[in-house]
Amino acid sequence: MPQDPQNSKNGDPTQEQLDRRLLKGNIDTMRSWAEIDLAALERNLNLIRSALPQPMKYVSVVKADAYGHGILPTAARLMQSGVDLFAVANIKEAAEIREMASGWPILVLGPLLEEEDSALLEYDLIATLSSASELPRFAALAQKRKQKIKIHLKIDSGMGRLGAWWEEAGELIAQTLATQEIELCGLLTHFADPSDLAFTDLQRSRFQKIHDALPAVTRENLMVHADNSSSLLNLQKDSIFNAVRIGLLQFGVSPQKESLFSQLQVEPVLSFHSKLAIIKKLPAQTTLSYGRQHQLQRSTNIGIISAGYGDAIPLHCGNRADALIRGNRYPIVGRVTMDQTLVDLTDAPDNLEVGETVTLIGKQGDQEILLTKLAEDADTIPWELLCSITKRVPRVYTTNRE
Ligand SMILES: *Cc1c(COP(=O)(O)O)cnc(C)c1O
């Protein structure tokens, strides 16, 4: 982030200062913060939608607090922009969306614990049915409440996780169709390794066998979905699939170079910033931080950033990743600690000051640190990095439309 320009001549705040105060919260008092650009989220959604074979429904995956972006503002913007269905991991996440707005269909992707079953009706949710043990539970509940329970039935076509194993799914499907109280609204599977086209195609064909064996009348209004951000490469036109489940990509993070969407210019929605808290000169030969993993070759200015893995800076990016200050890159040196991270300011201008904004994810001037690059430097994946932005980090939202 660029530095605040000085107040304009007559002492009024500049537009940028106003934007920050009104729209982004008071960054001046924050040590670290994540900026969430909701307009970029909306642009990404529109871009992805327009690139999909038509007609195709859009299931927006907003589990784990909308991938760390904050479920309420994120879901609110997605509602305004128009998605067909929200998908979350569990009842608690579903309830948060439901309490905000009634009417939006919400699919719970994860299995329910028996004591959670009644929440399906209380919050008007769609369950993912994975096993024969869930069906009688749902049926009994529906009978007792005299209400139907909506489900999407999940097929395990090779992920080895949730869903009925494809070779044995016939019986569960027959039971489901025979249960009056259960309304089958969708059929889904999940890919284990989208970068492996042959295996993904095998999963698609196993899944298609199950789909094609359904009675025609059942197939008619079914939502059929498998593709996530990484797997769209071999999503064919005119396939049985009529919906996609997108998480990461809508937040402007491209998981895979070869994906259909790698050509799409999605924009990062989240950036992460902190501040330079201390600048100090240390003598040559000094070792830095826990484990003494970096030694200074000469007397050097070290900057201490007011954030660590207790905020969002991954432990393993020490001695690997960079930080941006005033549009320049500085290497992170030594091990990242819970609350502080060190940068080598050898090449920094003399007038660099304590309090300056440091960007760990995002842009400053013409320099940019992509979330995928930081994840790579830290030996992790973008999904995990987003999930490790902690509660200590305030999320500040920009909401302006074009
Ligand atoms: C998380 C999740 C997705 C979304 O995956 P992305 O790679 O983030 O797009 C889709 N489907 C299921 C079942 C998931 O758990």
The ligand as an ORCA input file, in Angstrom:
! r2SCAN-3c Opt
* xyz 0 1
  C     -13.753    -26.615     -0.644
  C     -14.539    -27.370     -1.616
  C     -14.742    -26.873     -2.918
  C     -14.109    -25.591     -3.419
  O     -12.789    -25.840     -3.814
  P     -11.842    -24.693     -4.409
  O     -10.649    -25.446     -4.835
  O     -11.550    -23.746     -3.312
  O     -12.568    -24.062     -5.539
  C     -15.559    -27.592     -3.760
  N     -16.129    -28.747     -3.355
  C     -15.944    -29.265     -2.125
  C     -16.608    -30.554     -1.743
  C     -15.134    -28.613     -1.219
  O     -14.951    -29.139     -0.005
*
